[in-house]
Amino acid sequence: MDVYLLWHIRHAPFIDGRPTEHRGEDGELIWDEEDGDDLKILGAYSSEQKAQQRLVRARELPGFRDEPDCFLVEQYTLDEDRWTEGFITVPLNE
């Protein structure tokens, strides 16, 4: 069974004032959480149409309306293993 996840990316401004890139040359959304970009999941929906309907409503809300083209609807299959290899944590240099 598939569900449709609705995400929003709030792009952090660059400290040096350069323009924020929201999409790559291919039109795909780009983000980097290490640079301060913030991903929010707005919900999981039973159809892409329901996710799109929520997207339209969310574009009117404070914060989301500041970046109205930074939504992502992603098809996601339930009961499918993810992160099958584990992970490591790299300490920050202080």
Short mmCIF file of the C-alpha atoms (twelve columns), coordinates in Angstrom:
data_MODEL
# 
_entry.id   MODEL 
# 
loop_
_atom_site.group_PDB 
_atom_site.id 
_atom_site.type_symbol 
_atom_site.label_atom_id 
_atom_site.label_alt_id 
_atom_site.label_comp_id 
_atom_site.label_asym_id 
_atom_site.label_seq_id 
_atom_site.Cartn_x 
_atom_site.Cartn_y 
_atom_site.Cartn_z 
_atom_site.pdbx_PDB_model_num 
ATOM 1  C CA . MET A 1  0.000  0.000  0.000   1 
ATOM 2  C CA . ASP A 2  1.256  3.451  -0.871  1 
ATOM 3  C CA . VAL A 3  0.672  6.730  0.924   1 
ATOM 4  C CA . TYR A 4  1.620  10.238 -0.146  1 
ATOM 5  C CA . LEU A 5  3.745  12.314 2.197   1 
ATOM 6  C CA . LEU A 6  3.480  16.090 2.011   1 
ATOM 7  C CA . TRP A 7  6.649  17.958 2.974   1 
ATOM 8  C CA . HIS A 8  7.565  21.632 3.119   1 
ATOM 9  C CA . ILE A 9  11.113 22.949 3.009   1 
ATOM 10 C CA . ARG A 10 11.889 26.291 4.650   1 
ATOM 11 C CA . HIS A 11 15.183 27.443 3.215   1 
ATOM 12 C CA . ALA A 12 17.516 29.238 5.585   1 
ATOM 13 C CA . PRO A 13 18.985 32.470 4.216   1 
ATOM 14 C CA . PHE A 14 22.718 32.539 3.609   1 
ATOM 15 C CA . ILE A 15 24.656 34.664 6.108   1 
ATOM 16 C CA . ASP A 16 26.674 36.281 3.305   1 
ATOM 17 C CA . GLY A 17 23.461 37.528 1.648   1 
ATOM 18 C CA . ARG A 18 23.659 35.465 -1.535  1 
ATOM 19 C CA . PRO A 19 20.302 34.369 -2.903  1 
ATOM 20 C CA . THR A 20 18.726 31.191 -1.630  1 
ATOM 21 C CA . GLU A 21 18.389 28.426 -4.184  1 
ATOM 22 C CA . HIS A 22 15.069 26.640 -3.946  1 
ATOM 23 C CA . ARG A 23 15.278 24.444 -7.027  1 
ATOM 24 C CA . GLY A 24 18.069 23.026 -9.128  1 
ATOM 25 C CA . GLU A 25 18.478 23.431 -12.871 1 
ATOM 26 C CA . ASP A 26 16.300 20.336 -13.340 1 
ATOM 27 C CA . GLY A 27 13.446 21.975 -11.384 1 
ATOM 28 C CA . GLU A 28 13.776 19.601 -8.431  1 
ATOM 29 C CA . LEU A 29 13.657 21.008 -4.900  1 
ATOM 30 C CA . ILE A 30 17.024 21.275 -3.210  1 
ATOM 31 C CA . TRP A 31 17.761 21.558 0.489   1 
ATOM 32 C CA . ASP A 32 20.564 21.061 2.966   1 
ATOM 33 C CA . GLU A 33 19.694 20.553 6.605   1 
ATOM 34 C CA . GLU A 34 23.320 21.234 7.570   1 
ATOM 35 C CA . ASP A 35 22.899 24.742 6.134   1 
ATOM 36 C CA . GLY A 36 19.802 25.276 8.304   1 
ATOM 37 C CA . ASP A 37 17.059 24.288 5.865   1 
ATOM 38 C CA . ASP A 38 14.077 22.942 7.785   1 
ATOM 39 C CA . LEU A 39 11.907 20.068 6.512   1 
ATOM 40 C CA . LYS A 40 8.410  19.697 7.889   1 
ATOM 41 C CA . ILE A 41 6.025  16.849 7.180   1 
ATOM 42 C CA . LEU A 42 2.480  18.132 6.932   1 
ATOM 43 C CA . GLY A 43 0.835  14.736 6.693   1 
ATOM 44 C CA . ALA A 44 0.437  11.344 5.074   1 
ATOM 45 C CA . TYR A 45 -2.474 10.958 2.663   1 
ATOM 46 C CA . SER A 46 -4.208 8.044  1.007   1 
ATOM 47 C CA . SER A 47 -4.025 9.631  -2.442  1 
ATOM 48 C CA . GLU A 48 -1.907 12.139 -4.296  1 
ATOM 49 C CA . GLN A 49 -5.054 14.206 -4.876  1 
ATOM 50 C CA . LYS A 50 -5.647 14.547 -1.115  1 
ATOM 51 C CA . ALA A 51 -2.015 15.571 -0.598  1 
ATOM 52 C CA . GLN A 52 -2.357 18.192 -3.352  1 
ATOM 53 C CA . GLN A 53 -5.573 19.519 -1.762  1 
ATOM 54 C CA . ARG A 54 -3.749 19.944 1.556   1 
ATOM 55 C CA . LEU A 55 -0.860 21.644 -0.243  1 
ATOM 56 C CA . VAL A 56 -3.249 24.254 -1.663  1 
ATOM 57 C CA . ARG A 57 -4.656 24.965 1.820   1 
ATOM 58 C CA . ALA A 58 -1.181 25.105 3.401   1 
ATOM 59 C CA . ARG A 59 0.021  27.726 0.901   1 
ATOM 60 C CA . GLU A 60 -2.317 30.212 2.614   1 
ATOM 61 C CA . LEU A 61 -0.823 29.711 6.087   1 
ATOM 62 C CA . PRO A 62 1.848  31.910 7.711   1 
ATOM 63 C CA . GLY A 63 5.349  30.669 7.013   1 
ATOM 64 C CA . PHE A 64 4.285  28.283 4.276   1 
ATOM 65 C CA . ARG A 65 3.039  31.138 2.106   1 
ATOM 66 C CA . ASP A 66 6.520  32.700 2.261   1 
ATOM 67 C CA . GLU A 67 7.841  29.769 0.208   1 
ATOM 68 C CA . PRO A 68 4.763  28.563 -1.700  1 
ATOM 69 C CA . ASP A 69 6.744  26.556 -4.247  1 
ATOM 70 C CA . CYS A 70 8.737  24.578 -1.695  1 
ATOM 71 C CA . PHE A 71 6.292  21.730 -1.165  1 
ATOM 72 C CA . LEU A 72 7.074  18.144 -2.055  1 
ATOM 73 C CA . VAL A 73 4.610  15.279 -2.436  1 
ATOM 74 C CA . GLU A 74 6.395  11.956 -2.167  1 
ATOM 75 C CA . GLN A 75 4.913  8.515  -2.747  1 
ATOM 76 C CA . TYR A 76 5.888  6.157  0.076   1 
ATOM 77 C CA . THR A 77 5.289  2.417  0.297   1 
ATOM 78 C CA . LEU A 78 4.183  1.059  3.678   1 
ATOM 79 C CA . ASP A 79 5.654  -2.093 5.222   1 
ATOM 80 C CA . GLU A 80 8.915  -1.683 3.316   1 
ATOM 81 C CA . ASP A 81 12.200 -1.699 5.268   1 
ATOM 82 C CA . ARG A 82 14.278 1.491  5.171   1 
ATOM 83 C CA . TRP A 83 17.722 2.108  6.698   1 
ATOM 84 C CA . THR A 84 18.696 -1.536 6.452   1 
ATOM 85 C CA . GLU A 85 22.428 -0.899 6.980   1 
ATOM 86 C CA . GLY A 86 22.390 1.190  10.169  1 
ATOM 87 C CA . PHE A 87 24.335 4.457  10.550  1 
ATOM 88 C CA . ILE A 88 27.244 6.120  12.309  1 
ATOM 89 C CA . THR A 89 27.495 9.461  14.070  1 
ATOM 90 C CA . VAL A 90 30.376 11.765 13.219  1 
ATOM 91 C CA . PRO A 91 31.212 14.128 16.103  1 
ATOM 92 C CA . LEU A 92 31.413 17.839 15.354  1 
ATOM 93 C CA . ASN A 93 34.794 19.529 15.607  1 
ATOM 94 C CA . GLU A 94 34.568 22.167 18.296  1 
# 
